[in-house]
Amino acid sequence: MKHPAIVAALPFVNGGAAGMIATCVIQPVDMVKVRLQLAGEGHSGAARPSPFTITRDIIKQGRVLDLYSGLSAGLLRQAVYTTARMGFFSTFMGRFSAKAKAENRPVTFVERSGASLAAGGLGAILGNPCDLALIRMQSDGLRPVAERKNYTSVINALVRITKEEGVLALWNGCLPTVVRAMALNFGQLAFYSESKAQFAKYGLFEGYKGQEAMRNLGASAVAGFFASFFSLPFDFIKTRLQKQTKGPDGTLPYRGTVHCALKVAKEEGLLRFYRGFGTYYVRIAPHAMLTVLFADWFLQLTKTGSV
């Protein structure tokens, strides 16, 4: 564990493992969230299904396993995206911590924010193809039976998308994905790290049995809320862009991030960007909490620091 290469790699491995465990728990909620965001696309007066309605319909149609559609893509995405963002964040924070220690001061919130934003952006660029495959697999069941792609796995989806639409199609929606990842990482990692520092500074949970675990749990709850709040509008646009495919006339519904945002705001209203916040929060907050808690635990087990 003391070899420099192993020490440098462990934050990445630990972060990826934590994200994959969290994804296995949260995947059905993510599936419902995607279906909710795509319901009534292009219609301001469309019926508004609830998360319970969508879940009930999936189960009623005898497609319970549909709740785990795209799990392979989700796991591969975590293996790439979360491995990168958690690893980069731990690496950047290690540098900032060393600098702060040398200057005899605590790490600032600005430094935590910079580390989280940079890590989120880098991770999102690497993970976009897997994210796109996940959205395509989850939204496939919404198509008419004759138009479904019936992807068999994430590899099958990636290969077919590349053949049918070109390699660059794997980075459709990359801009909102990157912005969304930066917003989510800012809410999750910067606020988690800062909350832990503030809880310790003001002695919250001091004297309680398991005070460290209680601080981590409290900080993860704060991180889960802010991760959801900051990232949902960008997640909504990302989902719309990555789900779209060319129509019979060969054109796409949205020309880009700004066009998608303006079109949705005009046709469906501004509040549509926060449609499904409850479902999104239930999906993002536990995932954010589990990821940082598992990552912290793994990092402490391997004695390579903390998130």
N, C-alpha and C positions, 0 to 999 in steps of 0.2 A: 504493500500500500504506500510505501515511501518513495517509490520510483517517480521521478518528475512527470513522466508521460502518463502514469496511472493516476497520479494526483490531479493532473490537468484534465484527464478524461472522465473522472468519476462524477463531477457535477453534471456533465452531459448525460451519462448513463443513468444516474439517479433520477434526474429530471424526466427523462423519457419513460423510465419504468413507472414513476409516479403518475404521469399523465395517462399511460395505458391502463393502469389499474382503475383510475378514476373514470375513464371512458367506458370500460366494461359495465360499471355501475350505472352510468348516466345515459347510455345510448338510447333507450326507449324514449326518454324525455326529449332528447335531441331530435329524434324522428318526428315526434308530435309537433315540436317547435317549427321545423321546416315545413311540414304540411300546413300549419297554421299561417305561416308567412305567405305561402303561395296561394292560399284560398282566396277566391274573389279577385284575382289579379286583373287589373285594368278596369274594374267596375267600382265606382264609389258607393253604390247602393246595394252591393252584393251582400248576401246573408253572411253573418259573422259566426262561424262555428266556434265552439268552445273546445279547449283541450280534451274535455271529457267526451264531447261528441265525436271528435276525431278518433280518440282511442276506442270508444264503443263501436264505431263503424268498422274499424280495422279488425277488432275481435269478432264482431258479428258476422263479418264476411269470411271468417275462418282463416284469417291471415295473421295470426298472432306473431309468427316469426317475422312479419314485416316490420315489427317494432325494432328489430335488430338489423334491418336493411342497412347496408353500408358499414357494418361493424368492421369488416376487414379494411375498408378505406379509412375508417376512423382510427383504427389501431396503427395503420401505416402512417397516417397523418401525425399522430402523437409521437411515433418513433422518429419522425423527421422534425416536425414543427416544435413540439414540446421539448424534445432532446436539445434542439438548438437554442430555443429561447431561455429555458431554465439554465442551460449550461453557460450561455453567454452572460446571463444576468449574474450568476454566481462568480464568473470570471471577472466581470466588470466591477462587481461589488468588492471582490477581493483586492483589486487594484485601489479602489476608492478607500477601503478600510485601511490599507497599508499607508496610503497618503495621509489620511486623517490621523492615524496613530503617530506618524512622524511629525505631524504639526500639532500634536497634543490637543486634538479636538474631536468631537463626534462626527460621524458621517451625516451630511446634510440631506434634507428632503429633496433638494435640487439634484444632488448627486444620485440619490436613489431613483428619482424620476428619469434622469438621463440614462441610467443603466437599464431601466425597464423599457423605455421607449426604443432604444437602440436594439435591445435583445428581441423585442417583439417584432420590429420591422424585419430584421435579418431572418428570424425564424419563419415569418410568414412568406417571404420570397421563396425560401427553400421548400416550404410545405404546401404551396398553392396547388400544384397538380393533384395531390392527394385530397385536398379540400374540395376541389372541383369534382373529382370522381365521387366523393361522398355525397355531394349535393345531387349529382346526376342519378346516383343509385337510389337515393331517398325520394326523389321526385318522380321517378319513372312510373310508379304505381298510379300517379295522377293522370297519366296519358290514356287516351283510348287504347284498348287492347291491341288493335292493329298497328299502333304507332310506338308501342313500347320497345325499348332496346333490350330488355331482359338481360342485363349484365349479370354474369355469373360470379364475378369477383372483382376486386379493385384492380388487379392486373389486367383482366379482360376489359374493364372500363377504360383504363389508361391506354391500352393498345388500340382499341376501337376508336376512341376519340382522336388519337393521333393519326390513324389511317384516314378517318372520315373528314376531319376538320383541320388537320395539320398540327405540328408540334406546338406552335405558339398558342393554340386554343387551350392548352393546359394551363396557360397563365391568364385566361379570361377572368376578369374581376380581380386581378392582382392588386390594383391600386386600393380599392375599398378593403380588400383582405389585409393589406399591409397597414392601412390606417386603423382598421378595426382591431388588428392584433396589437398595434401600439397603444390604442385606447384601453383595450382589455388588460394588457400587460401593466400599463400605468396604474389602472385601478386595482389590479390583483397584487403585483409584486411590490410596487412602490408603497402602497398603503399597508400591505402585510408587514413589510420590513419596518416601516415607520411606526405602525401601531405597536409592534412588539417593543420597539425602542421606547416609545412614550409610556407604555404600560409599565415597563421596568423602571423608567425614570420617576414616575409618580407612585411607584410601589403598589400598583393594582395586583390583587390576589396575593399580596405579600403575607406570609405566615400560613397560607392554606396548603394542605397536602396536595402535591402535584401542581404547584403554582406555575411551573414552566409550561406544563401541558395546558393549563387553563388559559395562560396568556396566549399561547399559540392558537388555541381554539377561538378565543375572542378576537384575535387579530385576523384570523382566517375569515370570520364572519363579516368583519368590516371590509376586508378585501373582496369578498364575494359580492357584496352590495355594489361597491364602486366599480368593480369589473363589469357588472351587468349594466349599470346606469350609463357609463361612458361608451360602451361598445355596441349597444343594441341598434341604433340607427345605421351604423356602418355594416353590421351583420345583416340587416334587412336588405340593404342595397347589394351587398355581396351575394346573398342568396338569389336575388332576382337576376343578377348578371350571370352567375354561374349556371343557373337553371336554363337560361334561354338557349334556344337552338333556332336555326334559320327556318323561316316559314316557306310556304310553297313558292313565293315570289323571290326567294333567296335572300331576303333581308332579315335583320335581327330586330326585335322589339325595342331594344335600347342601344344607342350608339356608344355609350360610355357611362362613367360614374355620374357626371353632372347631369347628363340627359336623363338618366334613370331617376335621379333624385327629383329633378324638376317635373318629369312626367308623372311620377307617383304623387307628388305634392299637388299637382294640378287636377289629376283625375280621381285621386283617392283620398286626398286630404293630408295635412301634416301629421295628424295623430296616427296615421297608418304606420309611420316609422317606429312607433312604440307599441304597435299591436302585438299582443302575445307577451307583454313584459313579464306577467306572472309566470308563464311557462318558461320564458327565457331565464328569468331569475332562478326558478327551480332547477333549470338545467345548468346554468353558468355558476351560480353561487356554490352549490355542493361540489361541482367539478373543480372550481377554483380552490375551495377549502380543502378537498381531498388531495389535490395536486400539491399544494404548498405544504400540507401536513406530512404527506408521504415523503416528499422531497426533503423536508427538514429532518425527518426521521432517518431516511437513508444516509443523508449527509452526516448526521451525528453518529450513526452506526459505523460509517467509514472514516469518521473523524476528519472530514474535509471542510468543516464550517457549517453554515446554516443559511437559509434563504433570507 
